[in-house]
Amino acid sequence: MSLKTQTVADTGTVIDREAHTIVLTRIVAASREQVFEAWTRAEHVACWWDPAGRPLAECEIDLRPGGTFRFLNHPSSGAPPFAGVYREIAAPGRLVFEAMGAIGRVILIDLGGKTHLTLRIECASGDHLEQYLKMGIDAGTARTLDNLVEYIGTEPG
């Protein structure tokens, strides 16, 4: 018997097999404007995206609906580029993109100087979700979000 919804202990990650989603949350000690900028400017994304914490080898962002992005991890990682298309940009609260056959939704909610960040990865099917889980997308994305939280905490105001 498989679980329909699984919360991964102490990671801020929920895997919902019925909805084919991975939902990750974080509280970030920065305004949602700062968090949105960290998600959408190449000079920032390059510093925190790689799950191993290394700077990206390449980071290209064309921030507009229909615009593309392409992130390349350090060559030693062996990871393929992460590329996609922006579907919706509603600064500073929402960013929607498509990549690897899934839809990513970044929602930023103001908590009075802090930000509640939710990243919802919507897979096309149950099989697609299981493929993502086998690839470690849930754990890798959790590390990436931890990098973001740390990066913003070390950036000047």
C-alpha positions in Angstrom: 0.0 0.0 0.0 1.5 3.4 -1.0 1.0 6.6 0.9 -1.0 9.3 -1.0 0.6 12.1 1.0 4.0 12.0 2.7 5.6 14.6 4.8 9.4 14.3 4.9 10.3 14.9 8.5 12.0 18.2 9.4 12.6 19.2 5.7 9.6 21.4 4.9 8.7 18.9 2.1 5.4 17.3 1.3 5.0 14.7 -1.4 1.4 14.4 -2.6 1.1 11.4 -4.8 -2.6 12.0 -5.5 -2.0 15.5 -6.8 1.4 14.5 -8.3 3.2 17.3 -6.5 6.2 18.1 -4.4 5.7 21.1 -2.1 8.6 22.7 -0.3 8.3 25.6 2.2 10.8 27.8 4.0 10.7 30.9 6.1 13.2 33.4 4.8 14.6 36.3 7.0 14.1 38.8 4.2 11.4 40.8 2.4 9.5 39.1 -0.4 11.0 41.7 -2.7 14.5 40.5 -1.8 13.5 36.8 -2.1 11.9 37.5 -5.5 15.0 39.3 -6.7 17.2 36.3 -5.5 14.9 34.0 -7.7 15.0 36.2 -10.8 18.4 37.8 -11.2 21.2 35.7 -12.6 23.9 37.2 -10.4 22.0 36.0 -7.4 20.7 32.6 -8.7 24.2 31.7 -9.7 25.3 31.9 -6.1 22.7 29.5 -4.5 21.0 27.2 -7.1 23.5 24.3 -7.1 22.4 21.8 -4.4 26.1 21.3 -3.5 26.5 25.0 -2.8 28.9 25.8 -5.6 28.4 28.7 -7.9 26.8 27.9 -11.2 29.0 27.6 -14.2 26.4 29.4 -16.3 23.2 31.2 -15.4 21.0 32.9 -18.1 17.6 34.5 -17.3 15.2 36.2 -19.7 12.6 37.3 -17.2 9.4 37.7 -19.1 6.4 35.5 -19.8 7.7 33.2 -22.5 11.3 34.0 -21.7 13.7 31.2 -20.9 16.2 30.4 -18.3 19.2 28.0 -18.3 21.3 27.0 -15.3 24.4 24.9 -15.5 25.9 23.4 -12.4 29.6 23.1 -11.9 31.0 20.7 -14.5 32.2 18.2 -11.9 28.6 17.6 -10.8 27.8 15.8 -14.0 24.2 17.3 -13.9 22.6 18.3 -17.1 21.5 22.0 -17.5 18.3 23.0 -15.9 16.3 24.9 -18.4 12.8 26.1 -18.8 10.3 28.8 -19.7 8.7 31.5 -17.5 4.9 31.3 -17.7 3.9 34.0 -15.2 5.8 36.7 -13.4 3.9 38.7 -10.7 6.6 40.5 -8.7 7.1 40.2 -5.8 4.7 37.4 -4.9 4.5 34.8 -7.7 6.7 33.2 -10.3 5.5 30.3 -12.5 7.8 28.3 -14.8 7.9 25.1 -16.8 10.9 22.8 -16.8 11.5 19.1 -17.2 7.9 18.5 -18.0 6.7 20.0 -14.7 5.2 23.3 -13.6 7.0 25.1 -10.8 5.1 27.7 -8.7 7.0 30.0 -6.4 4.7 31.8 -4.0 6.1 34.5 -1.6 3.9 35.7 1.3 4.9 38.7 3.4 5.3 37.9 7.1 6.2 41.4 8.3 9.9 41.5 7.3 10.2 37.8 6.7 8.8 35.8 3.8 7.0 32.5 3.7 8.3 30.8 0.5 6.3 27.9 -1.1 7.7 26.0 -4.1 5.1 23.7 -5.6 6.4 21.3 -8.3 3.5 19.9 -10.3 4.3 16.8 -12.2 2.3 15.6 -15.2 1.4 12.2 -13.8 2.0 9.8 -11.0 4.7 8.1 -13.0 6.3 11.5 -13.7 6.3 12.2 -9.9 7.9 8.8 -9.2 10.6 9.5 -11.8 11.3 12.9 -10.1 11.6 11.2 -6.7 14.0 8.5 -8.0 16.1 11.3 -9.5 16.2 12.9 -6.0 14.5 16.1 -7.2 12.8 16.5 -3.7 16.0 16.2 -1.7 18.1 18.3 -4.2 15.5 21.0 -4.3 15.3 21.0 -0.5 19.1 21.6 -0.4 18.8 24.3 -3.0 16.2 26.2 -0.9 18.4 25.8 2.2 21.2 27.4 0.1 18.8 30.3 -0.8 17.9 30.9 2.9 21.6 30.9 3.8 22.5 33.1 0.8 19.9 35.7 1.6 21.0 35.7 5.3 24.6 36.6 4.2 23.7 39.2 1.6 23.8 42.9 2.7 20.3 44.3 3.1 
